Amino acid sequence: MARFLHLSDTHLGYRQYMMDLREEDFYESFNEAIDTGLEENVDFFVHTGDLFDTWSPSNRAMNEFKKAMIKLYKKNKVMYLIMGDHDRPKRTDEVASRIFDFLGVKLLGTEGLQNTVINYGGEDILLSGISNMKGLRKNGLIEQYRKADVEARPYKNSILMSHQGVSPYLIAEACEVDSKDLPVNYKYLAFGHVHDSHLVTDRYPVFSYAGSTDLNSTNEVKNFVKNGKSVNLVEIHNGTVEAQRIRLKSTRYQDTVSSDYGNYMQDIDKIMSRERTNRKDPLISVTIHGDANREEVKMKINALRDVIIRGPVFEKEVKTVEARPNMSKLQDYFMAYFHDANMAILAENIFNSIKNEDSETSYRLIREIMKVE
């Protein structure tokens, strides 16, 4: 029997809302996930992509990852991982996580399907990895899944790691494949990319998006309030799989208030009174609809203690937005807008370079796509 921890989409280095404390939160939730695996004495770790928030992570982000991997190395534990879309270098360069191979970090499937056979308790396990395949690579993804299915056929125990948008877990415009296109000969399909967790255990293969370890956007709030953030503890033995979600306790509580001038304070108070898993101040995004005394609202909000308020945003009318589940990444919105994977990738690259104050990279990207010398 082998036990492993499945985690994903840790986005180390992300400074949500440009807040230092939010960057710290992402490190803390990642370290809790690692410590959870060690406390459960798992045999190995599986990370299904978007380890870092960018393919060129900061020194701080890499150092935090290094410290965690040293803990695994001292316990003789190995981490297997694949690249997410945030991890794949945007030009000829090395993958950041590969730098830590001397600590037992094993990167799989950078250019397509890659297999390794591991043995625990006298049982062989086929572990397959396919890193994120978007843009021009998307056309070959289904063929990679078919190839993987053939490889898995002789093995009683098998795990496939993949980082893709799969319908119906993400809006169709942002997906690369449908669930019917996934391999059927594996015992556990470990997926990354969708930030809300999904665990399907009533049939084989067991399928799971482990989900992100922290919230990257307000689109994740509804699922977070209901289910929290988590990792998967998985046992695989003699062709059977048992998997369970373990909820993370360190994730900062987030919620949203969309209210009118007469009720917004009561709605904030309700959120602040809820029981939480840690002592971190909750982060609440506030939108107020209709007429409001803006100066009074700001004064009242600034007077609040033990809470972090984003906003308030004032809207004259209540805006109705079509519910589109799991729009958890900026690129999902670009894809839904452009309906073109290459344009979505370009838009995200330009946004990230501007966010990082790298205007020269933005100009270079635009010149390349426009074929301007």
Number of C-alpha atoms within 10 A of each C-alpha: 18 21 21 22 28 30 29 32 29 27 27 27 24 23 17 15 12 10 10 12 12 20 18 16 23 27 24 20 23 29 19 18 26 19 15 18 24 19 9 12 14 18 19 19 22 22 26 32 29 26 29 24 21 22 22 18 20 14 10 12 22 19 12 16 19 17 12 17 22 16 15 22 16 9 12 12 21 20 21 20 29 29 32 30 22 20 23 22 15 13 7 6 10 12 15 18 21 15 12 16 13 11 20 17 21 16 20 22 18 18 13 18 21 19 17 10 12 13 11 14 8 9 18 18 23 21 21 25 27 28 28 30 24 20 14 9 11 15 12 12 22 16 14 17 20 14 13 24 17 13 17 23 13 11 18 18 24 27 23 27 28 28 27 27 26 23 17 13 17 23 16 15 18 25 18 21 17 15 12 9 15 20 20 19 22 27 24 28 24 25 29 32 27 25 28 28 24 15 17 14 15 8 8 15 21 20 22 21 29 29 27 29 31 28 27 23 15 15 18 24 19 15 15 21 12 8 13 24 27 26 26 25 21 17 18 22 18 13 15 16 20 13 21 14 19 15 17 19 17 22 25 23 25 20 18 19 18 18 19 20 16 12 12 18 15 12 15 22 11 10 19 18 8 9 9 16 13 12 11 15 16 19 19 22 17 20 19 24 18 13 13 15 8 14 9 10 16 12 10 11 19 12 8 12 9 11 16 16 18 14 13 17 12 18 15 11 11 13 8 6 6 6 7 11 15 20 21 21 17 15 20 22 16 21 20 16 13 13 14 14 22 16 17 22 20 17 19 19 18 20 16 16 16 15 11 10 11 13 15 11 16 18 13 14 17 16 12 10 11 9 8 8 6
